[in-house]
Amino acid sequence: MSTPISEQLSERAEKFVSSVLALDLKLAVFDCDGTLWQHDSGSLFFAWEQKRGLVPQEALDWILPRYAAYKETSAIAEEVMCGDMVTIHHGLDEELLRREAETFWHEQIHGCIFPEMFKLTHALKDRGVDLWAVSSTNNWVVEVGAEYYGIPREHVLAAEVHVENGKATDRLVRVPSGPDKKVAINEVIKRRPDAVFGNSVHDLHMLEIARHPFVIHPNPDLRAIAEERQWPIYEPLG
């Protein structure tokens, strides 16, 4: 797949990519927001939807106070909020959601990818490594981004609802966040990952089951854990 990013990485970035490739991995699992690209695509897509009038007003009237409570007071758990942000699409045509997600990702996220992570995933793919993405953002957005990184859409485990007659329902398939990222890996992939890449404490449980955990662009709480456990920490160029 062609890419607008420079093929020329810094010496530090090339060293990081080479260090991962040297491990001869068979299965690698990646978080997405903050790990493969810089921004929180879930929250940005939520704002995008509001501007474009995609979500019904009734659903917005319900979720906006909840979202404010989540952001300001942490009164609502991460996995609950991520589930809410996908179930609000109840009744919407899935093809519409996929088209919107495609446009959104290329307009707002594509320019903020981490180039060394892009190079790494494609190098791993070329070596036949089994690549998976695990994210608490909705699957419509994550599937677009993951595919750009060489991860097939069917290897995306993200916040997802059941679809019936071409329309999204309010019945969750899964919301992989925190411990449920490990659960999703165990239930769907059914193998221990050789490597896991994550950036936040919500990735901790899946990092712990990896033979080689890699902490990418970490938030402070995960950084402290990684330093204590001497896990590799890498800050991308982005």
N, C-alpha and C positions, 0 to 999 in steps of 0.2 A: 504493500500500500504506500502510495506517495505521501510525503509529509512536507509541510512548509518549514519545519525546523531545520536548523543547520546540522549536518552530519558531523560537524567538528565539535566535539565536546572538550571541556577542559581536561587537563591531565588528571585532576582529582576525580572527575566524573568517570573518565575512562577506567581509572583504577577501580572504582566501585563496581562498574559493570563487569570488568574482568574478574573481580573477586567472587562475584556471584556465579558467573559462568564456570569458574574453576571447580565448583562444587559438584558438577555432574548431576544436576537435579532431574527428577522424573515428574514431580508434581509440585507446582507453585501456586499459591493462593494470594490474591491481592485485595486489600481494601481499595476504595476508589477515591472518595473525596479527601483531599489532603495527602494522599499517597501517590496516586497516579497523576492527578491534577491538583492545582492549588486551592480551588474554591469549594465551598459547600454547595454542590449542585442541587441538593434537595431544597434548601431554603431559597436559593435563587430561582429555581423553577416555580416554587410557590408564589414568589413575587411576580414572575413572568405571567403566570396563569391569571393572577388578579388583574393585571394591566390589560390582558387580552380578553377578559370576560369569559374565560373558559369554565371556571367553576361557578355553579349556580349560586345566586345570592343567599339563598337559604342555607347552603352549606357553609358559605363564608361567615354568615352571622353566627353560626355555631362554632366554627373552628378558630376564628380570629381571637376571641378572648382566651381560648385555651392555649393558643400559640404564644400570646403575650405572657400568660402565666408560666409557660414552659421556659421562655427566654429570660424572664425577669426574676422569677422566684424558684425555679426548678421544682415547682409543685407537681408537675406532670413528668413522669419518667420518660427517658429518651425513647424506649421501645414503644411506649404508648403513643407518643407524639408522632413518631415515624409511621405507625399504623394509621393514625388519624389522617395523616397527610396523603395517604393513598386511598383510603376508603371514601374520602370526600368526592371521588370521581364516580361514585355510584350512578349508574344510568347513562354514562357518557360512552360514546362510540369509541372502541379501542383504537381503531384506525386513525381517528382524529387525534387521540392522545399520542400515538406513535409519531404522527406527522409533526405535531407540536414539539415533542421531545427532540426530534431530529433537528428541527430549525433552531430550537433553544440551545442545544449543545454546541452546534457549530457557530452560533452567534456569540455565545457568552462564556463557554468553557474551553473551546478548542484553542483559543489563543493563550490559555493559561496552563497548558500541560507542562509537566516536568520532562524535558527532553531526554535525560538519561534514563528515566523510567520507560519512556517510549522505546528507546533503543534496546533496553534490557528485555522488555517483553517480546519484541520482535526477534531478538537474538535467541531467546529461549524457545520461541515458537519454531524458528528455523532448525533448532537442535532436536525437535520432537518432544519438548517438555509439555506436559498436560497443564494448561493454564486455566485458572478459575478466578472469578471476581465475586467477592462477598461484600454486600453493602446494605445499609439501612435506608438508602435513598430508593425512590420508586424504580421499578425495573425498566420502565419505558426509557428513562433518561440514562440509567446505568448501561443498558444494553447498547445504546448508541456509542457511548464512550468506550466501553470495553471492546467493542468490535474494532474501533479505531486502533486500539492497542494490540490487536491480534487475538483477542479472547473471544471465542464464538458466543453468540447470544444464548445458546443453550447451556453455556457454562457460567451463566450469571445467576447468583442467588441473591436476590434483593427484595425489598419490600414489595409485596405483590398481592393482588386480589384475584379471585376467580373471575373468569370472563364467561358469560353466557349469552348466546345468540349475538356475539360480536360486541357486547356491552359490558363495561366494568360493573362488578357487583360490590357490595360492602362486606363480603366474606373474605377474610385474609387467607392467603396461602401460607405466608411466613413473613416475619419481620426480623431479619438477621441483625441483631444489635447485642452487644455485650455477650453474655453466655450463649445466646441463641446463634451467634456466628459459629461457635464450636458445634452446636447441635445440628445446624444446617450442613456443615461439612461432614459430620458423622452420618447423618441420615441420607444425604444425596451422593456425596463423593465416595464415602465409605472407605477412605484410606487416610492414613496419617500423612499430612503434607511434608514434603522435604523442606520447603521454605514457605514462610508466611511474611507478608509485608503489610505493616499497618502504622497508623500515625496517632491514634488516640487510645485512651483507656478502654473504650468500647471494643477495641481490637485485642485486648489483653488475653482473653480466653483462647482465641485461635492462635495467637502468637505462642502461647504456652505449650500447645500441642505440636508445634513445628520442630523438626530436627534442627532447622536453622531459622531463628526469628530475626527479622530485619525491621528496625524501627526507622521510619522515614518521616522527616519533618515533624517531629513529635510535639504534642502539646505538653505543658509542664508536668502533669501528673504521670504520663507515660514515660517521659524522659527520666524522671526520678527513678521509676521502676527499672527501666532499661539500664541506667547507670549502675544501680545496685546489683543487677543480675549480670552485668557485663555483656549485654546484648549489643550487637553492632548498631550504631546510630549514624544515619546519613542525612545531611541537609542538601536537598536538590538545588539546582541553579535558579529555579523559578522565582 
